[in-house]
Amino acid sequence: MTRLFLAAAAAICLLFAACGGSDGGGSSKPTQFPQSSDPARNIPPDQVGKVNAVVAGSDWFVGENNFVFGITNSKDQPEGKATARATFYDLRDQANPKPVFSVDAVQSAPGVGKETVHVHAGGENHVHGGQDDDRVGYYVKANFDHAGVWGLAVEATLKDGTKGVSTVSFQVYPKPNIAAPGMPAIKSDNLTKTDVKDIAEIDSGDPPNDMHDVKIKDAIANHRPLVIAFSTPAFCTSRFCGPVNEEVESLQETYKDRVDFVHIEIWRNFDQKLMNPTAREWLIWPDGSLREPVVYVVDKNGVIFDRWEGPVARNIMEPSVKAVAEGKTK
């Protein structure tokens, strides 16, 4: 089984690494997985090679994480509308991987669904939805108790009924590489639409969104809960940035009276590879690298309450946005 985990590690960078089920606000409660039914040790022969799990994020750390993965079929094509159960493994003893906990995944499909017309503040119409319903992520709450290499086994049933089990390994760090839940939010002096001559300077979307009215530092000073979406719709290599922005915009429509919403473009000048200073403050890893999109929720006390990396949709984010809107963050 160790060979399965290590061989699968090469797949991490394939489908979702550029990011830097049922509806609901989160995954079910993790449970201890019986050793006797360890999915990575008991893969039925007819399920081998039928599905592949691809880790879709990267900044996993000791503590609770919003862990996300993708699923592809035997042809390496992404699969949506699958059901999946994830089992996490302690790989410190390479000869005897130990299953630690198992949890059902919740599908996150940004930009998927019926097309709707969103009217921007300037009167522009923008069609939301209608994205490829196979390009989704699957989220679980994962609490890692130690740093190092961990393993993941995903038991999945695809929309055509195909069943399979896939294993992959990934790195857990001793502490987060970028701003994370529990930390004070960075009091950024981000540019707003009143600071620029052309909104295109701070938003590559077409049309630009309505999340450029508030400075992060001012929201924190005014004890306003805050949602910050870091993404670059026109240049996002994962192609998830635009759809994720749409999901955040839909939350803004509901919660804007109680929560401030800010979109931060990654690049100040993409051609010159000049990064937005606010994106650099929040997202640059110690090694100088960057992942996107990333969405943060900050409470009224200026403390980061939640964070997601990758293809996150409204059903995953809304419970946390609602919690900060209502002041229920304890």
One Martini backbone bead per residue (centre of mass of N, CA, C, O) as a GRO file, in nm:
protein
  330
    1MET     BB    1   0.056   0.063  -0.018
    2THR     BB    2   0.291   0.261  -0.018
    3ARG     BB    3   0.325   0.261  -0.325
    4LEU     BB    4   0.058   0.397  -0.386
    5PHE     BB    5   0.116   0.668  -0.250
    6LEU     BB    6   0.385   0.742  -0.397
    7ALA     BB    7   0.288   0.721  -0.692
    8ALA     BB    8   0.050   0.934  -0.656
    9ALA     BB    9   0.209   1.202  -0.603
   10ALA     BB   10   0.248   1.292  -0.908
   11ALA     BB   11  -0.065   1.392  -0.936
   12ILE     BB   12  -0.085   1.668  -0.789
   13CYS     BB   13   0.000   1.859  -1.058
   14LEU     BB   14  -0.216   1.825  -1.275
   15LEU     BB   15  -0.518   1.962  -1.239
   16PHE     BB   16  -0.507   2.162  -0.951
   17ALA     BB   17  -0.224   2.305  -0.884
   18ALA     BB   18  -0.290   2.596  -1.001
   19CYS     BB   19  -0.439   2.682  -0.738
   20GLY     BB   20  -0.238   2.671  -0.563
   21GLY     BB   21  -2.250   1.588  -0.412
   22SER     BB   22  -2.372   1.760  -0.176
   23ASP     BB   23  -2.530   1.983  -0.022
   24GLY     BB   24  -2.372   2.226   0.191
   25GLY     BB   25  -2.152   2.361   0.448
   26GLY     BB   26  -2.024   2.066   0.502
   27SER     BB   27  -1.882   1.813   0.642
   28SER     BB   28  -1.878   1.545   0.804
   29LYS     BB   29  -1.799   1.386   1.075
   30PRO     BB   30  -1.531   1.256   1.180
   31THR     BB   31  -1.400   0.917   1.175
   32GLN     BB   32  -1.295   0.632   1.271
   33PHE     BB   33  -1.111   0.382   1.101
   34PRO     BB   34  -1.124   0.064   1.040
   35GLN     BB   35  -0.870  -0.150   0.986
   36SER     BB   36  -1.035  -0.389   0.852
   37SER     BB   37  -1.150  -0.152   0.623
   38ASP     BB   38  -0.915  -0.055   0.468
   39PRO     BB   39  -0.920   0.083   0.157
   40ALA     BB   40  -0.610   0.052   0.068
   41ARG     BB   41  -0.617  -0.276   0.135
   42ASN     BB   42  -0.935  -0.319  -0.004
   43ILE     BB   43  -0.924  -0.327  -0.319
   44PRO     BB   44  -1.106  -0.406  -0.560
   45PRO     BB   45  -1.011  -0.522  -0.861
   46ASP     BB   46  -1.253  -0.362  -1.024
   47GLN     BB   47  -1.136  -0.061  -0.893
   48VAL     BB   48  -0.879  -0.043  -1.033
   49GLY     BB   49  -0.826   0.258  -1.211
   50LYS     BB   50  -1.116   0.421  -1.208
   51VAL     BB   51  -0.982   0.636  -1.014
   52ASN     BB   52  -0.874   0.977  -0.923
   53ALA     BB   53  -0.682   1.156  -0.692
   54VAL     BB   54  -0.655   1.525  -0.645
   55VAL     BB   55  -0.482   1.756  -0.500
   56ALA     BB   56  -0.607   2.113  -0.474
   57GLY     BB   57  -0.393   2.191  -0.265
   58SER     BB   58  -0.117   2.297  -0.010
   59ASP     BB   59  -0.179   2.447   0.282
   60TRP     BB   60  -0.105   2.221   0.501
   61PHE     BB   61  -0.171   2.190   0.859
   62VAL     BB   62  -0.158   2.193   1.182
   63GLY     BB   63  -0.488   2.118   1.210
   64GLU     BB   64  -0.751   2.276   1.070
   65ASN     BB   65  -0.889   2.192   0.742
   66ASN     BB   66  -0.976   2.278   0.404
   67PHE     BB   67  -1.001   2.006   0.222
   68VAL     BB   68  -0.903   1.947  -0.129
   69PHE     BB   69  -1.034   1.757  -0.411
   70GLY     BB   70  -1.010   1.565  -0.698
   71ILE     BB   71  -1.180   1.388  -0.975
   72THR     BB   72  -1.095   1.118  -1.187
   73ASN     BB   73  -1.091   0.916  -1.440
   74SER     BB   74  -0.944   0.675  -1.642
   75LYS     BB   75  -0.901   0.941  -1.852
   76ASP     BB   76  -0.845   1.206  -1.680
   77GLN     BB   77  -1.131   1.314  -1.624
   78PRO     BB   78  -1.332   1.513  -1.480
   79GLU     BB   79  -1.553   1.476  -1.182
   80GLY     BB   80  -1.884   1.510  -1.123
   81LYS     BB   81  -2.132   1.395  -0.915
   82ALA     BB   82  -1.990   1.262  -0.689
   83THR     BB   83  -1.908   1.027  -0.447
   84ALA     BB   84  -1.717   1.072  -0.131
   85ARG     BB   85  -1.453   0.912   0.064
   86ALA     BB   86  -1.218   1.006   0.317
   87THR     BB   87  -0.891   0.876   0.400
   88PHE     BB   88  -0.651   0.923   0.654
   89TYR     BB   89  -0.283   0.897   0.679
   90ASP     BB   90  -0.023   0.764   0.859
   91LEU     BB   91   0.334   0.775   0.730
   92ARG     BB   92   0.570   0.729   0.935
   93ASP     BB   93   0.518   0.423   0.876
   94GLN     BB   94   0.586   0.299   0.571
   95ALA     BB   95   0.510  -0.011   0.631
   96ASN     BB   96   0.240   0.115   0.812
   97PRO     BB   97  -0.023   0.249   0.727
   98LYS     BB   98  -0.249   0.469   0.913
   99PRO     BB   99  -0.566   0.501   0.981
  100VAL     BB  100  -0.740   0.786   1.126
  101PHE     BB  101  -0.970   0.913   0.925
  102SER     BB  102  -1.318   0.961   0.818
  103VAL     BB  103  -1.491   1.140   0.538
  104ASP     BB  104  -1.732   1.308   0.387
  105ALA     BB  105  -1.779   1.468   0.093
  106VAL     BB  106  -1.821   1.798  -0.052
  107GLN     BB  107  -1.944   1.956  -0.309
  108SER     BB  108  -1.769   2.200  -0.527
  109ALA     BB  109  -1.932   2.431  -0.780
  110PRO     BB  110  -1.809   2.676  -0.940
  111GLY     BB  111  -2.033   2.809  -1.184
  112VAL     BB  112  -2.251   2.606  -1.151
  113GLY     BB  113  -2.542   2.597  -1.335
  114LYS     BB  114  -2.770   2.807  -1.378
  115GLU     BB  115  -2.824   3.075  -1.560
  116THR     BB  116  -2.752   3.413  -1.453
  117VAL     BB  117  -2.826   3.757  -1.402
  118HIS     BB  118  -2.587   4.002  -1.317
  119VAL     BB  119  -2.609   4.322  -1.171
  120HIS     BB  120  -2.424   4.585  -1.172
  121ALA     BB  121  -2.379   4.896  -1.045
  122GLY     BB  122  -2.328   5.011  -1.353
  123GLY     BB  123  -2.537   4.802  -1.530
  124GLU     BB  124  -2.400   4.552  -1.587
  125ASN     BB  125  -2.408   4.242  -1.742
  126HIS     BB  126  -2.373   3.907  -1.586
  127VAL     BB  127  -2.307   3.576  -1.639
  128HIS     BB  128  -2.395   3.315  -1.434
  129GLY     BB  129  -2.286   3.021  -1.480
  130GLY     BB  130  -2.253   2.734  -1.700
  131GLN     BB  131  -2.044   2.548  -1.617
  132ASP     BB  132  -1.851   2.285  -1.588
  133ASP     BB  133  -1.972   2.008  -1.396
  134ASP     BB  134  -1.670   1.859  -1.371
  135ARG     BB  135  -1.534   2.125  -1.236
  136VAL     BB  136  -1.452   2.020  -0.924
  137GLY     BB  137  -1.476   1.994  -0.573
  138TYR     BB  138  -1.372   1.826  -0.258
  139TYR     BB  139  -1.476   1.865   0.078
  140VAL     BB  140  -1.298   1.862   0.399
  141LYS     BB  141  -1.248   1.809   0.731
  142ALA     BB  142  -0.904   1.839   0.854
  143ASN     BB  143  -0.715   1.698   1.133
  144PHE     BB  144  -0.381   1.757   1.202
  145ASP     BB  145  -0.128   1.624   1.445
  146HIS     BB  146   0.107   1.630   1.218
  147ALA     BB  147   0.388   1.650   1.049
  148GLY     BB  148   0.416   1.561   0.704
  149VAL     BB  149   0.344   1.270   0.549
  150TRP     BB  150   0.042   1.198   0.390
  151GLY     BB  151  -0.261   1.014   0.334
  152LEU     BB  152  -0.503   0.932   0.063
  153ALA     BB  153  -0.832   0.784   0.042
  154VAL     BB  154  -1.064   0.746  -0.231
  155GLU     BB  155  -1.409   0.677  -0.231
  156ALA     BB  156  -1.582   0.637  -0.544
  157THR     BB  157  -1.883   0.752  -0.718
  158LEU     BB  158  -1.985   0.793  -1.017
  159LYS     BB  159  -2.238   0.903  -1.226
  160ASP     BB  160  -2.224   0.602  -1.378
  161GLY     BB  161  -2.136   0.400  -1.115
  162THR     BB  162  -1.851   0.404  -1.079
  163LYS     BB  163  -1.602   0.234  -0.891
  164GLY     BB  164  -1.340   0.358  -0.660
  165VAL     BB  165  -0.985   0.370  -0.563
  166SER     BB  166  -0.764   0.630  -0.432
  167THR     BB  167  -0.417   0.729  -0.397
  168VAL     BB  168  -0.239   0.984  -0.194
  169SER     BB  169   0.012   1.219  -0.131
  170PHE     BB  170   0.107   1.467   0.132
  171GLN     BB  171   0.177   1.781   0.282
  172VAL     BB  172   0.246   1.872   0.623
  173TYR     BB  173   0.273   2.152   0.817
  174PRO     BB  174   0.349   2.302   1.115
  175LYS     BB  175   0.265   2.568   0.956
  176PRO     BB  176   0.156   2.815   0.796
  177ASN     BB  177   0.247   2.994   0.494
  178ILE     BB  178  -0.013   3.159   0.536
  179ALA     BB  179  -0.273   3.303   0.607
  180ALA     BB  180  -0.483   3.202   0.891
  181PRO     BB  181  -0.674   3.075   1.106
  182GLY     BB  182  -0.642   3.288   1.407
  183MET     BB  183  -0.531   3.524   1.271
  184PRO     BB  184  -0.452   3.826   1.208
  185ALA     BB  185  -0.542   4.052   1.002
  186ILE     BB  186  -0.431   4.226   0.744
  187LYS     BB  187  -0.384   4.587   0.717
  188SER     BB  188  -0.468   4.670   0.426
  189ASP     BB  189  -0.398   4.917   0.152
  190ASN     BB  190  -0.603   4.886  -0.069
  191LEU     BB  191  -0.725   4.933  -0.368
  192THR     BB  192  -0.971   5.135  -0.504
  193LYS     BB  193  -1.178   5.293  -0.726
  194THR     BB  194  -1.076   5.583  -0.608
  195ASP     BB  195  -0.750   5.518  -0.681
  196VAL     BB  196  -0.840   5.495  -0.987
  197LYS     BB  197  -0.906   5.552  -1.325
  198ASP     BB  198  -0.925   5.231  -1.378
  199ILE     BB  199  -1.069   4.936  -1.286
  200ALA     BB  200  -0.868   4.751  -1.456
  201GLU     BB  201  -0.627   4.786  -1.253
  202ILE     BB  202  -0.807   4.589  -1.021
  203ASP     BB  203  -0.974   4.430  -1.267
  204SER     BB  204  -0.994   4.152  -1.503
  205GLY     BB  205  -1.280   4.154  -1.537
  206ASP     BB  206  -1.582   4.077  -1.758
  207PRO     BB  207  -1.691   4.251  -1.573
  208PRO     BB  208  -1.643   4.415  -1.315
  209ASN     BB  209  -1.680   4.416  -0.989
  210ASP     BB  210  -1.832   4.514  -0.648
  211MET     BB  211  -1.526   4.475  -0.471
  212HIS     BB  212  -1.398   4.815  -0.458
  213ASP     BB  213  -1.482   4.999  -0.175
  214VAL     BB  214  -1.280   4.852   0.034
  215LYS     BB  215  -1.065   4.862   0.296
  216ILE     BB  216  -0.930   4.646   0.503
  217LYS     BB  217  -0.843   4.841   0.734
  218ASP     BB  218  -1.130   4.969   0.767
  219ALA     BB  219  -1.295   4.723   0.840
  220ILE     BB  220  -1.135   4.661   1.096
  221ALA     BB  221  -1.170   4.941   1.238
  222ASN     BB  222  -1.506   4.901   1.208
  223HIS     BB  223  -1.594   4.609   1.276
  224ARG     BB  224  -1.609   4.448   0.998
  225PRO     BB  225  -1.687   4.207   0.837
  226LEU     BB  226  -1.496   3.985   0.603
  227VAL     BB  227  -1.444   3.933   0.247
  228ILE     BB  228  -1.167   3.774   0.065
  229ALA     BB  229  -1.077   3.775  -0.284
  230PHE     BB  230  -0.819   3.594  -0.441
  231SER     BB  231  -0.793   3.696  -0.785
  232THR     BB  232  -0.752   3.630  -1.162
  233PRO     BB  233  -0.963   3.598  -1.413
  234ALA     BB  234  -0.770   3.643  -1.680
  235PHE     BB  235  -0.496   3.458  -1.545
  236CYS     BB  236  -0.604   3.184  -1.447
  237THR     BB  237  -0.482   2.862  -1.470
  238SER     BB  238  -0.738   2.703  -1.338
  239ARG     BB  239  -1.025   2.855  -1.402
  240PHE     BB  240  -1.155   2.947  -1.100
  241CYS     BB  241  -1.171   3.253  -1.042
  242GLY     BB  242  -1.432   3.349  -1.170
  243PRO     BB  243  -1.629   3.148  -1.030
  244VAL     BB  244  -1.552   3.230  -0.740
  245ASN     BB  245  -1.638   3.522  -0.763
  246GLU     BB  246  -1.938   3.460  -0.813
  247GLU     BB  247  -1.987   3.330  -0.536
  248VAL     BB  248  -1.916   3.584  -0.373
  249GLU     BB  249  -2.126   3.771  -0.503
  250SER     BB  250  -2.373   3.613  -0.399
  251LEU     BB  251  -2.308   3.678  -0.101
  252GLN     BB  252  -2.318   3.984  -0.121
  253GLU     BB  253  -2.621   4.013  -0.179
  254THR     BB  254  -2.697   3.899   0.114
  255TYR     BB  255  -2.446   4.044   0.321
  256LYS     BB  256  -2.369   4.359   0.272
  257ASP     BB  257  -2.495   4.490   0.540
  258ARG     BB  258  -2.279   4.303   0.736
  259VAL     BB  259  -2.060   4.265   0.499
  260ASP     BB  260  -1.754   4.290   0.359
  261PHE     BB  261  -1.628   4.310   0.014
  262VAL     BB  262  -1.319   4.180  -0.140
  263HIS     BB  263  -1.119   4.226  -0.429
  264ILE     BB  264  -0.799   4.074  -0.523
  265GLU     BB  265  -0.569   4.127  -0.739
  266ILE     BB  266  -0.271   3.982  -0.816
  267TRP     BB  267  -0.208   4.184  -1.053
  268ARG     BB  268  -0.080   4.492  -1.153
  269ASN     BB  269   0.121   4.352  -1.385
  270PHE     BB  270   0.131   4.085  -1.582
  271ASP     BB  271   0.351   4.133  -1.800
  272GLN     BB  272   0.563   4.227  -1.558
  273LYS     BB  273   0.512   4.070  -1.293
  274LEU     BB  274   0.337   4.264  -1.105
  275MET     BB  275   0.246   4.266  -0.784
  276ASN     BB  276   0.017   4.293  -0.560
  277PRO     BB  277   0.074   4.395  -0.245
  278THR     BB  278  -0.163   4.246  -0.104
  279ALA     BB  279  -0.105   3.966  -0.216
  280ARG     BB  280   0.176   3.950  -0.093
  281GLU     BB  281   0.098   3.972   0.207
  282TRP     BB  282  -0.094   3.701   0.201
  283LEU     BB  283   0.040   3.468  -0.030
  284ILE     BB  284   0.337   3.446   0.023
  285TRP     BB  285   0.572   3.229   0.045
  286PRO     BB  286   0.881   3.165   0.171
  287ASP     BB  287   0.972   3.076  -0.142
  288GLY     BB  288   0.786   3.288  -0.335
  289SER     BB  289   0.524   3.163  -0.381
  290LEU     BB  290   0.193   3.092  -0.544
  291ARG     BB  291  -0.163   3.080  -0.478
  292GLU     BB  292  -0.478   3.018  -0.664
  293PRO     BB  293  -0.745   3.073  -0.517
  294VAL     BB  294  -0.839   3.284  -0.225
  295VAL     BB  295  -1.051   3.269   0.071
  296TYR     BB  296  -1.167   3.500   0.319
  297VAL     BB  297  -1.270   3.518   0.671
  298VAL     BB  298  -1.359   3.797   0.881
  299ASP     BB  299  -1.404   3.924   1.176
  300LYS     BB  300  -1.489   4.196   1.383
  301ASN     BB  301  -1.184   4.155   1.525
  302GLY     BB  302  -0.971   4.077   1.289
  303VAL     BB  303  -1.011   3.763   1.254
  304ILE     BB  304  -0.947   3.475   1.113
  305PHE     BB  305  -1.200   3.227   1.039
  306ASP     BB  306  -1.148   3.156   0.725
  307ARG     BB  307  -1.033   2.917   0.455
  308TRP     BB  308  -0.979   2.891   0.089
  309GLU     BB  309  -0.851   2.668  -0.157
  310GLY     BB  310  -0.983   2.701  -0.464
  311PRO     BB  311  -1.294   2.536  -0.557
  312VAL     BB  312  -1.514   2.750  -0.421
  313ALA     BB  313  -1.841   2.757  -0.292
  314ARG     BB  314  -2.117   2.867  -0.137
  315ASN     BB  315  -2.186   2.608   0.034
  316ILE     BB  316  -1.911   2.631   0.190
  317MET     BB  317  -1.901   2.945   0.287
  318GLU     BB  318  -2.172   3.042   0.427
  319PRO     BB  319  -2.150   2.959   0.727
  320SER     BB  320  -1.916   3.164   0.785
  321VAL     BB  321  -2.052   3.423   0.689
  322LYS     BB  322  -2.293   3.401   0.882
  323ALA     BB  323  -2.131   3.400   1.147
  324VAL     BB  324  -2.005   3.688   1.117
  325ALA     BB  325  -2.272   3.841   1.074
  326GLU     BB  326  -2.379   3.726   1.376
  327GLY     BB  327  -2.134   3.680   1.583
  328LYS     BB  328  -2.074   3.341   1.554
  329THR     BB  329  -1.731   3.262   1.642
  330LYS     BB  330  -1.721   3.054   1.909
   0.00000   0.00000   0.00000
